[in-house]
Amino acid sequence: MEKSTAFIGLDVHKESIEVAIADQGEARHYGRFAGNAAAVDQIARRVAARGRELQFVYEAGPCGFWIYRRLTRKGYGCMVVSPSMTPRRPGERVKTDRRDCVKLARLARSGDLTAIYVPDERDEAIRDLVRAREDSVCVQRQGRQRLQALLLRNEIRYAGKGAWSAAHRRWLASLKLPDPAQQIAFEEYLQAIEEADARLKRLAQVIACHLESWRWKPLVDALQAFRGIESIHGVRIVAELGDLTRFDCPRKLMGYLGLIPTENSSGSRRRQGAITKAGNRSARRAFVEAAHQYSHPARVSWVIARRQGGVPKEVLDIAWKAQLRLCARFRKLCARGVNRNKVTVAIARELCGFVWSVGQLVKPL
């Protein structure tokens, strides 16, 4: 006799997990458990005692994917869904943990939920390392802004070129503010910037070290053939996106990154707006940062040529094709008077397509 399937909805929080079951009858609330690993094992034992197939489902959140990994290791089915993609009724105005877990179980049984991509533990570890570097970049930028604001309030301006160059730092070291209290504030800001700079260097070295043993190193090396994508950007893109073969076509990757325009069309009227900005923000920013480099004429500089050493010929052909097209398109759109930010986003969207093509060619270790 074929076993029946029970769909277990989990509303996961830091301190608690609300559980609901949807099997042959109406979806119902099962109970409230603690939010630790022992409680997850207890839930699995209790609902599995009736001899049926189990399919767990919960929404992605700050608790991460440890529940997914723990349940799948025990042989249970489990899927993680995006909260923004969970269907909601227009008139639904009451939201509680109990209702959420019941709704998840019911929607999983009806097949109205789509599972998201769950990275393996090594990929997630590299992603955490890359995000730590991003946070350090934010700390560095904030420290520089605070220092510049302090100097501006005291009408102290740098007359040279290139902020935060070696000459600029020598100028900062020679400054003496009029009040001793302000001088202390100035020195504290300067030390915070130096600490952030040192942290960024350390993280860059650690990322380069771990990249050597990472299974996606061939793809990172291949992406460096593109203009604007250096090693740290390549690691960032791959760590955030994972396996690019999971996207059936380039447009799905563009949609995942939120680089496609919003649209409100009806009948003969077609109206498009700003990009959706859905999906992964870090990877989207990485593509936009790389797109700025295509404002210059197409050219394989010595820096790009050095990064392209050992890259397969078919990848080099895609990278050169991308340069020819994107550099020309950047100039064409600017000549038409299109806002430069819009031009950059358009170039980033097309760059996604070329990166997707490389992702289909290069396999992990």
C-alpha positions in Angstrom: 0.0 0.0 0.0 1.4 3.4 -1.0 2.1 5.7 1.9 0.3 9.0 2.1 2.2 12.3 2.2 1.8 14.8 5.1 2.9 18.4 4.5 4.4 20.0 7.5 4.4 23.8 7.7 7.0 25.4 9.9 6.9 29.0 11.0 10.4 29.4 12.2 11.6 32.0 14.7 14.6 32.4 16.9 13.0 31.1 20.0 10.1 29.0 18.7 8.7 27.0 15.8 5.0 26.8 15.1 4.0 23.5 13.3 1.0 22.7 11.2 0.0 19.5 9.3 -1.9 19.1 6.0 -2.6 15.5 5.1 -5.9 14.0 3.9 -8.1 16.4 5.9 -8.1 20.1 6.6 -4.8 21.7 7.4 -4.5 22.1 11.2 -2.2 23.5 13.8 -0.1 20.8 15.5 1.8 22.6 18.2 4.5 25.0 19.3 8.1 23.9 19.8 11.4 25.4 20.8 13.6 26.8 18.0 16.6 24.6 18.5 17.9 21.5 16.8 16.6 19.1 19.5 13.1 20.5 18.9 13.4 20.0 15.2 14.3 16.3 15.8 11.3 16.0 18.2 9.0 17.4 15.6 10.2 14.9 13.0 9.8 12.0 15.4 6.3 12.9 16.4 4.9 13.5 12.9 6.7 10.5 11.4 5.3 8.1 14.0 2.2 7.5 11.9 4.1 5.9 9.0 3.7 8.4 6.2 5.9 10.4 3.9 6.8 13.8 5.2 7.4 17.0 3.3 8.5 19.9 5.4 8.3 23.5 4.2 9.3 26.8 5.8 10.1 30.4 4.7 13.7 31.6 4.4 14.7 34.0 7.1 17.4 35.0 9.5 17.7 31.5 10.9 19.3 30.3 7.7 19.2 26.8 6.2 20.3 24.6 9.1 16.7 23.2 9.5 16.7 22.2 5.8 20.0 20.5 6.1 19.1 18.7 9.3 15.9 17.3 7.9 17.3 16.3 4.5 20.2 14.4 6.2 17.5 12.4 8.1 15.9 11.5 4.8 12.9 13.8 5.0 11.7 16.0 2.2 12.1 19.7 2.8 11.8 22.8 0.8 12.5 26.5 1.6 10.4 29.1 0.0 10.8 32.9 -0.3 8.4 35.0 1.9 7.8 37.4 -1.0 6.7 34.6 -3.3 4.2 33.1 -0.8 0.6 33.7 -2.2 -1.5 36.0 -0.1 -5.2 36.8 -0.4 -5.9 40.5 -1.1 -8.3 40.8 1.9 -6.1 39.0 4.4 -5.6 41.4 7.3 -4.8 39.0 10.2 -1.3 37.5 10.4 -0.2 35.3 13.2 2.4 32.5 13.6 -0.3 29.9 13.8 -2.0 31.1 10.7 1.3 31.3 8.8 2.3 27.7 9.5 -1.2 26.4 8.5 -1.1 28.4 5.3 2.4 27.0 4.4 1.2 23.4 4.9 -2.0 24.0 2.9 -0.1 25.8 0.0 2.5 23.0 -0.1 -0.1 20.4 -0.4 -1.8 22.3 -3.3 1.5 22.8 -5.1 1.3 26.6 -5.0 4.8 27.0 -3.5 8.1 27.2 -5.4 11.3 26.1 -3.6 14.3 28.4 -3.6 17.9 27.4 -4.3 19.7 26.3 -1.1 23.5 26.5 -1.3 25.7 23.8 0.2 27.6 24.5 3.4 30.9 25.3 1.7 29.3 27.7 -0.8 27.4 29.4 2.1 30.6 29.8 4.1 32.3 31.5 1.1 29.3 33.7 0.8 29.4 34.7 4.4 33.1 35.6 4.0 32.3 37.8 0.9 29.5 39.5 2.8 31.8 40.2 5.7 34.0 42.1 3.2 31.0 44.0 1.9 30.2 45.1 5.4 33.7 46.2 5.9 33.5 48.3 2.7 30.4 50.0 4.2 32.2 50.7 7.5 35.2 52.1 5.5 32.9 54.4 3.4 31.0 55.6 6.5 34.2 56.4 8.3 35.5 58.4 5.4 32.2 60.3 5.1 32.3 61.2 8.8 35.9 62.4 8.6 35.2 64.5 5.5 32.1 66.0 7.2 34.2 67.0 10.2 36.7 68.8 8.0 34.0 70.5 6.0 32.4 71.9 9.1 35.8 73.5 9.9 36.3 74.8 6.3 39.3 72.5 5.7 39.4 71.4 2.0 41.8 69.3 0.1 43.1 71.1 -3.0 44.8 68.1 -4.6 43.4 65.4 -6.9 42.3 62.0 -6.0 40.8 61.6 -2.5 42.3 58.9 -0.3 45.4 58.6 -2.5 48.9 58.5 -0.9 49.2 62.3 -1.3 45.8 62.8 0.3 46.7 60.6 3.3 50.0 62.6 3.8 47.9 65.8 3.8 45.6 64.3 6.4 48.5 63.3 8.6 49.8 66.9 8.6 46.5 68.5 9.6 46.1 70.2 13.0 42.6 71.3 14.0 42.1 74.5 16.0 40.6 72.9 19.1 42.2 70.0 21.0 38.8 68.2 21.4 38.3 68.4 17.6 41.8 67.0 17.1 40.9 64.0 19.2 37.7 63.4 17.2 39.8 63.7 14.0 42.4 61.2 15.1 39.6 58.7 16.2 38.0 58.9 12.8 41.4 58.5 11.1 42.2 55.4 13.1 38.8 53.9 12.4 39.5 54.3 8.6 42.9 52.7 9.0 41.4 49.8 10.8 38.8 49.4 8.1 41.5 49.5 5.4 43.5 46.8 7.3 40.4 44.6 7.7 39.7 44.8 4.0 43.2 43.7 3.1 43.0 40.8 5.5 39.6 39.7 4.1 40.8 40.0 0.5 43.8 37.7 1.4 41.5 35.2 3.1 39.1 35.1 0.2 42.0 34.5 -2.2 43.3 31.7 0.0 39.9 29.9 0.2 39.2 30.4 -3.5 42.1 27.9 -4.3 40.1 25.0 -2.8 36.6 26.1 -3.8 34.7 24.0 -6.3 33.7 27.1 -8.3 37.2 28.4 -8.8 37.1 27.6 -12.6 34.0 29.7 -13.0 35.5 32.6 -11.0 38.6 32.4 -13.2 36.5 32.4 -16.3 34.5 35.4 -15.2 37.7 37.4 -14.8 37.9 37.4 -18.6 35.1 40.0 -18.6 35.9 43.7 -18.4 35.0 45.0 -14.9 35.0 41.6 -13.2 38.1 41.1 -11.1 38.8 38.2 -8.8 36.9 39.6 -5.8 33.9 40.5 -8.0 33.9 37.1 -9.5 33.8 35.4 -6.1 31.1 37.7 -5.1 28.9 37.0 -8.1 29.4 33.2 -7.9 29.0 33.0 -4.1 25.7 34.9 -4.3 24.2 33.2 -7.4 25.6 29.6 -7.0 25.1 27.2 -9.9 24.2 29.3 -13.0 22.8 26.2 -14.8 19.7 26.4 -12.6 18.6 29.3 -14.7 17.0 28.0 -17.9 17.7 31.2 -19.9 19.5 34.6 -19.4 16.2 36.4 -18.8 15.5 34.3 -15.7 18.8 35.3 -14.3 18.1 39.0 -15.1 14.7 38.7 -13.4 16.3 37.0 -10.4 18.7 39.9 -10.0 15.8 42.4 -10.3 17.4 44.1 -13.4 14.3 43.8 -15.6 11.8 46.7 -15.7 8.5 46.7 -13.9 5.5 46.7 -16.3 1.9 47.8 -16.0 0.3 47.1 -19.4 -3.3 46.6 -20.4 -4.8 46.2 -23.9 -3.0 48.4 -26.4 -1.2 50.4 -23.6 2.3 49.3 -22.6 4.0 51.1 -19.7 7.3 50.1 -18.2 8.9 51.6 -15.1 12.0 51.3 -13.0 13.7 47.9 -12.5 12.1 45.6 -10.0 15.1 45.4 -7.7 13.9 41.9 -6.7 16.2 39.1 -5.8 19.8 39.3 -4.7 21.0 42.8 -4.1 24.7 42.1 -3.6 25.0 40.3 -7.0 23.0 43.1 -8.6 25.4 45.7 -7.3 28.4 43.7 -8.5 27.0 43.7 -12.0 26.2 47.4 -11.9 29.7 48.2 -10.6 31.2 46.1 -13.5 29.0 47.9 -16.1 30.6 51.2 -15.4 33.8 49.9 -17.0 32.1 49.6 -20.4 31.9 53.4 -20.8 35.4 53.3 -22.4 36.2 52.0 -25.9 36.6 48.2 -26.3 40.1 47.2 -25.6 42.0 44.3 -23.9 44.3 46.1 -21.6 47.3 44.4 -20.0 45.3 44.1 -16.8 42.5 42.1 -18.5 45.1 40.1 -20.6 46.8 39.1 -17.4 43.5 37.9 -15.9 42.7 35.9 -19.1 45.7 33.6 -18.8 44.6 30.0 -18.9 41.0 30.8 -19.7 39.4 28.6 -22.4 39.1 30.0 -25.9 35.3 29.9 -26.0 35.1 32.0 -22.8 37.5 34.5 -24.3 35.3 34.8 -27.4 32.3 35.5 -25.2 34.1 38.1 -23.2 35.4 39.9 -26.3 31.9 39.8 -27.9 30.5 41.3 -24.7 33.1 44.1 -24.9 32.3 44.9 -28.5 28.6 45.0 -27.9 28.4 46.6 -24.5 30.9 49.4 -25.1 29.2 50.4 -28.3 25.8 50.2 -26.7 27.0 52.4 -23.8 28.1 55.1 -26.1 25.0 54.8 -28.3 22.6 55.2 -25.3 24.6 58.1 -23.9 24.5 59.9 -27.3 20.7 59.5 -27.3 20.6 61.5 -24.1 19.6 58.6 -21.8 20.3 59.1 -18.1 23.7 57.6 -17.3 22.4 55.6 -14.4 19.8 54.0 -16.7 22.5 53.3 -19.3 24.6 51.6 -16.6 21.7 49.4 -15.5 20.9 48.5 -19.1 24.5 47.4 -19.6 24.5 45.4 -16.4 21.4 43.6 -17.5 23.0 42.6 -20.8 26.2 41.6 -19.0 24.1 39.1 -17.1 23.3 37.3 -20.3 27.0 36.9 -21.2 27.9 35.7 -17.7 25.0 33.2 -18.0 26.5 31.9 -21.2 29.9 31.3 -19.5 28.1 29.6 -16.6 26.7 27.0 -18.9 30.2 26.2 -20.3 32.4 26.1 -17.2 31.8 23.2 -14.8 32.8 23.0 -11.1 35.7 21.0 -9.8 
